[in-house]
Amino acid sequence: MEVKDHDFKDKVINNDKLVLVDFWAEWCGPCRTLSPILDEIAEDYQDKLDLAKVDIDQNQEYAAKYGIRNIPTVLLFKNGEIVDKQVGVAPKKKYVDSIEQYL
């Protein structure tokens, strides 16, 4: 799901599922590499996890709040709190292992 600054709190912070938040930008090559991996994970865990995509060019409030300086950066939220962070592209297993740890 696409998340903007105005609905970040509702879709991520107040979400009762795990939320994988992908901070990305259209011009970012590694972001385009990571996107299908995250989409696949979101499909695999559709009942237990939401995937939120935040375009940092258009939505800078939460990117600034969480100190996003490099993209892609993926944050894993549980109960409104960050429980894991991955900067750059990692293998699918890295994201899956993190998700499994918090389910």
Biotite code that builds the C-alpha atoms (Angstrom):
import biotite.structure as struc

atoms = struc.array([
    struc.Atom([0.000, 0.000, 0.000], chain_id="A", res_id=1, res_name="MET", atom_name="CA", element="C"),
    struc.Atom([1.144, 3.506, -0.708], chain_id="A", res_id=2, res_name="GLU", atom_name="CA", element="C"),
    struc.Atom([1.507, 5.609, 2.423], chain_id="A", res_id=3, res_name="VAL", atom_name="CA", element="C"),
    struc.Atom([1.714, 9.376, 2.587], chain_id="A", res_id=4, res_name="LYS", atom_name="CA", element="C"),
    struc.Atom([2.672, 11.655, 5.461], chain_id="A", res_id=5, res_name="ASP", atom_name="CA", element="C"),
    struc.Atom([-0.968, 12.377, 6.306], chain_id="A", res_id=6, res_name="HIS", atom_name="CA", element="C"),
    struc.Atom([-1.962, 8.702, 6.690], chain_id="A", res_id=7, res_name="ASP", atom_name="CA", element="C"),
    struc.Atom([1.300, 7.186, 7.996], chain_id="A", res_id=8, res_name="PHE", atom_name="CA", element="C"),
    struc.Atom([0.019, 7.126, 11.578], chain_id="A", res_id=9, res_name="LYS", atom_name="CA", element="C"),
    struc.Atom([-3.210, 5.325, 10.626], chain_id="A", res_id=10, res_name="ASP", atom_name="CA", element="C"),
    struc.Atom([-1.668, 2.815, 8.216], chain_id="A", res_id=11, res_name="LYS", atom_name="CA", element="C"),
    struc.Atom([1.616, 2.073, 10.028], chain_id="A", res_id=12, res_name="VAL", atom_name="CA", element="C"),
    struc.Atom([1.687, 3.196, 13.673], chain_id="A", res_id=13, res_name="ILE", atom_name="CA", element="C"),
    struc.Atom([-1.879, 2.157, 14.527], chain_id="A", res_id=14, res_name="ASN", atom_name="CA", element="C"),
    struc.Atom([-1.797, -1.064, 12.479], chain_id="A", res_id=15, res_name="ASN", atom_name="CA", element="C"),
    struc.Atom([-2.249, -4.274, 14.481], chain_id="A", res_id=16, res_name="ASP", atom_name="CA", element="C"),
    struc.Atom([-0.246, -6.308, 11.938], chain_id="A", res_id=17, res_name="LYS", atom_name="CA", element="C"),
    struc.Atom([3.484, -6.212, 11.375], chain_id="A", res_id=18, res_name="LEU", atom_name="CA", element="C"),
    struc.Atom([4.231, -3.461, 8.862], chain_id="A", res_id=19, res_name="VAL", atom_name="CA", element="C"),
    struc.Atom([7.216, -3.493, 6.538], chain_id="A", res_id=20, res_name="LEU", atom_name="CA", element="C"),
    struc.Atom([7.821, 0.117, 5.469], chain_id="A", res_id=21, res_name="VAL", atom_name="CA", element="C"),
    struc.Atom([9.847, 0.686, 2.319], chain_id="A", res_id=22, res_name="ASP", atom_name="CA", element="C"),
    struc.Atom([11.262, 4.214, 2.063], chain_id="A", res_id=23, res_name="PHE", atom_name="CA", element="C"),
    struc.Atom([12.084, 4.667, -1.638], chain_id="A", res_id=24, res_name="TRP", atom_name="CA", element="C"),
    struc.Atom([12.184, 7.105, -4.562], chain_id="A", res_id=25, res_name="ALA", atom_name="CA", element="C"),
    struc.Atom([11.359, 6.785, -8.255], chain_id="A", res_id=26, res_name="GLU", atom_name="CA", element="C"),
    struc.Atom([14.920, 7.666, -9.351], chain_id="A", res_id=27, res_name="TRP", atom_name="CA", element="C"),
    struc.Atom([16.558, 5.072, -7.049], chain_id="A", res_id=28, res_name="CYS", atom_name="CA", element="C"),
    struc.Atom([17.878, 2.032, -8.956], chain_id="A", res_id=29, res_name="GLY", atom_name="CA", element="C"),
    struc.Atom([18.384, -0.183, -5.891], chain_id="A", res_id=30, res_name="PRO", atom_name="CA", element="C"),
    struc.Atom([14.810, 0.673, -4.821], chain_id="A", res_id=31, res_name="CYS", atom_name="CA", element="C"),
    struc.Atom([13.511, -0.751, -8.111], chain_id="A", res_id=32, res_name="ARG", atom_name="CA", element="C"),
    struc.Atom([15.600, -3.885, -7.504], chain_id="A", res_id=33, res_name="THR", atom_name="CA", element="C"),
    struc.Atom([14.146, -4.334, -4.022], chain_id="A", res_id=34, res_name="LEU", atom_name="CA", element="C"),
    struc.Atom([10.510, -3.658, -4.876], chain_id="A", res_id=35, res_name="SER", atom_name="CA", element="C"),
    struc.Atom([9.655, -7.091, -6.393], chain_id="A", res_id=36, res_name="PRO", atom_name="CA", element="C"),
    struc.Atom([11.330, -8.841, -3.449], chain_id="A", res_id=37, res_name="ILE", atom_name="CA", element="C"),
    struc.Atom([9.179, -6.921, -0.975], chain_id="A", res_id=38, res_name="LEU", atom_name="CA", element="C"),
    struc.Atom([6.048, -7.464, -3.082], chain_id="A", res_id=39, res_name="ASP", atom_name="CA", element="C"),
    struc.Atom([6.719, -11.210, -3.005], chain_id="A", res_id=40, res_name="GLU", atom_name="CA", element="C"),
    struc.Atom([7.169, -11.136, 0.781], chain_id="A", res_id=41, res_name="ILE", atom_name="CA", element="C"),
    struc.Atom([3.954, -9.141, 1.188], chain_id="A", res_id=42, res_name="ALA", atom_name="CA", element="C"),
    struc.Atom([2.100, -11.775, -0.832], chain_id="A", res_id=43, res_name="GLU", atom_name="CA", element="C"),
    struc.Atom([3.661, -14.636, 1.147], chain_id="A", res_id=44, res_name="ASP", atom_name="CA", element="C"),
    struc.Atom([2.632, -13.022, 4.450], chain_id="A", res_id=45, res_name="TYR", atom_name="CA", element="C"),
    struc.Atom([-0.543, -11.248, 3.351], chain_id="A", res_id=46, res_name="GLN", atom_name="CA", element="C"),
    struc.Atom([-2.554, -12.299, 6.417], chain_id="A", res_id=47, res_name="ASP", atom_name="CA", element="C"),
    struc.Atom([0.144, -11.330, 8.930], chain_id="A", res_id=48, res_name="LYS", atom_name="CA", element="C"),
    struc.Atom([1.977, -8.391, 7.357], chain_id="A", res_id=49, res_name="LEU", atom_name="CA", element="C"),
    struc.Atom([1.281, -5.146, 5.523], chain_id="A", res_id=50, res_name="ASP", atom_name="CA", element="C"),
    struc.Atom([3.773, -3.623, 3.096], chain_id="A", res_id=51, res_name="LEU", atom_name="CA", element="C"),
    struc.Atom([3.824, 0.167, 3.104], chain_id="A", res_id=52, res_name="ALA", atom_name="CA", element="C"),
    struc.Atom([5.711, 2.142, 0.482], chain_id="A", res_id=53, res_name="LYS", atom_name="CA", element="C"),
    struc.Atom([6.714, 5.720, 1.248], chain_id="A", res_id=54, res_name="VAL", atom_name="CA", element="C"),
    struc.Atom([8.019, 7.866, -1.625], chain_id="A", res_id=55, res_name="ASP", atom_name="CA", element="C"),
    struc.Atom([10.502, 10.118, 0.189], chain_id="A", res_id=56, res_name="ILE", atom_name="CA", element="C"),
    struc.Atom([10.438, 12.772, -2.523], chain_id="A", res_id=57, res_name="ASP", atom_name="CA", element="C"),
    struc.Atom([6.759, 13.432, -1.940], chain_id="A", res_id=58, res_name="GLN", atom_name="CA", element="C"),
    struc.Atom([6.514, 12.455, 1.748], chain_id="A", res_id=59, res_name="ASN", atom_name="CA", element="C"),
    struc.Atom([9.411, 13.707, 3.812], chain_id="A", res_id=60, res_name="GLN", atom_name="CA", element="C"),
    struc.Atom([7.921, 14.039, 7.307], chain_id="A", res_id=61, res_name="GLU", atom_name="CA", element="C"),
    struc.Atom([8.383, 10.449, 8.476], chain_id="A", res_id=62, res_name="TYR", atom_name="CA", element="C"),
    struc.Atom([11.561, 9.935, 6.472], chain_id="A", res_id=63, res_name="ALA", atom_name="CA", element="C"),
    struc.Atom([13.027, 12.828, 8.458], chain_id="A", res_id=64, res_name="ALA", atom_name="CA", element="C"),
    struc.Atom([11.516, 11.617, 11.730], chain_id="A", res_id=65, res_name="LYS", atom_name="CA", element="C"),
    struc.Atom([13.143, 8.197, 11.368], chain_id="A", res_id=66, res_name="TYR", atom_name="CA", element="C"),
    struc.Atom([16.454, 9.550, 10.083], chain_id="A", res_id=67, res_name="GLY", atom_name="CA", element="C"),
    struc.Atom([16.248, 8.036, 6.617], chain_id="A", res_id=68, res_name="ILE", atom_name="CA", element="C"),
    struc.Atom([19.428, 9.202, 4.878], chain_id="A", res_id=69, res_name="ARG", atom_name="CA", element="C"),
    struc.Atom([19.961, 6.376, 2.394], chain_id="A", res_id=70, res_name="ASN", atom_name="CA", element="C"),
    struc.Atom([17.442, 4.519, 0.293], chain_id="A", res_id=71, res_name="ILE", atom_name="CA", element="C"),
    struc.Atom([16.145, 1.988, 0.101], chain_id="A", res_id=72, res_name="PRO", atom_name="CA", element="C"),
    struc.Atom([15.621, 1.751, 3.826], chain_id="A", res_id=73, res_name="THR", atom_name="CA", element="C"),
    struc.Atom([13.134, -0.781, 5.151], chain_id="A", res_id=74, res_name="VAL", atom_name="CA", element="C"),
    struc.Atom([11.754, -0.489, 8.673], chain_id="A", res_id=75, res_name="LEU", atom_name="CA", element="C"),
    struc.Atom([9.761, -3.238, 10.357], chain_id="A", res_id=76, res_name="LEU", atom_name="CA", element="C"),
    struc.Atom([7.102, -1.979, 12.768], chain_id="A", res_id=77, res_name="PHE", atom_name="CA", element="C"),
    struc.Atom([5.327, -3.990, 15.440], chain_id="A", res_id=78, res_name="LYS", atom_name="CA", element="C"),
    struc.Atom([2.723, -2.303, 17.632], chain_id="A", res_id=79, res_name="ASN", atom_name="CA", element="C"),
    struc.Atom([3.789, 1.111, 16.326], chain_id="A", res_id=80, res_name="GLY", atom_name="CA", element="C"),
    struc.Atom([7.466, 0.635, 17.215], chain_id="A", res_id=81, res_name="GLU", atom_name="CA", element="C"),
    struc.Atom([10.450, -0.024, 14.952], chain_id="A", res_id=82, res_name="ILE", atom_name="CA", element="C"),
    struc.Atom([11.763, -3.514, 15.665], chain_id="A", res_id=83, res_name="VAL", atom_name="CA", element="C"),
    struc.Atom([14.182, -3.891, 12.738], chain_id="A", res_id=84, res_name="ASP", atom_name="CA", element="C"),
    struc.Atom([15.903, -1.797, 10.080], chain_id="A", res_id=85, res_name="LYS", atom_name="CA", element="C"),
    struc.Atom([17.625, -2.688, 6.814], chain_id="A", res_id=86, res_name="GLN", atom_name="CA", element="C"),
    struc.Atom([19.478, -0.092, 4.748], chain_id="A", res_id=87, res_name="VAL", atom_name="CA", element="C"),
    struc.Atom([20.186, -1.020, 1.147], chain_id="A", res_id=88, res_name="GLY", atom_name="CA", element="C"),
    struc.Atom([19.126, -4.120, -0.736], chain_id="A", res_id=89, res_name="VAL", atom_name="CA", element="C"),
    struc.Atom([19.411, -7.410, 1.127], chain_id="A", res_id=90, res_name="ALA", atom_name="CA", element="C"),
    struc.Atom([18.499, -10.970, 0.108], chain_id="A", res_id=91, res_name="PRO", atom_name="CA", element="C"),
    struc.Atom([14.872, -11.990, 0.613], chain_id="A", res_id=92, res_name="LYS", atom_name="CA", element="C"),
    struc.Atom([15.935, -14.318, 3.436], chain_id="A", res_id=93, res_name="LYS", atom_name="CA", element="C"),
    struc.Atom([17.141, -11.368, 5.529], chain_id="A", res_id=94, res_name="LYS", atom_name="CA", element="C"),
    struc.Atom([13.676, -9.768, 5.479], chain_id="A", res_id=95, res_name="TYR", atom_name="CA", element="C"),
    struc.Atom([11.895, -13.086, 6.001], chain_id="A", res_id=96, res_name="VAL", atom_name="CA", element="C"),
    struc.Atom([14.089, -13.988, 8.994], chain_id="A", res_id=97, res_name="ASP", atom_name="CA", element="C"),
    struc.Atom([13.302, -10.637, 10.591], chain_id="A", res_id=98, res_name="SER", atom_name="CA", element="C"),
    struc.Atom([9.564, -10.983, 9.975], chain_id="A", res_id=99, res_name="ILE", atom_name="CA", element="C"),
    struc.Atom([9.521, -14.541, 11.367], chain_id="A", res_id=100, res_name="GLU", atom_name="CA", element="C"),
    struc.Atom([11.247, -13.326, 14.516], chain_id="A", res_id=101, res_name="GLN", atom_name="CA", element="C"),
    struc.Atom([8.367, -10.930, 15.294], chain_id="A", res_id=102, res_name="TYR", atom_name="CA", element="C"),
    struc.Atom([5.346, -13.007, 14.283], chain_id="A", res_id=103, res_name="LEU", atom_name="CA", element="C"),
])
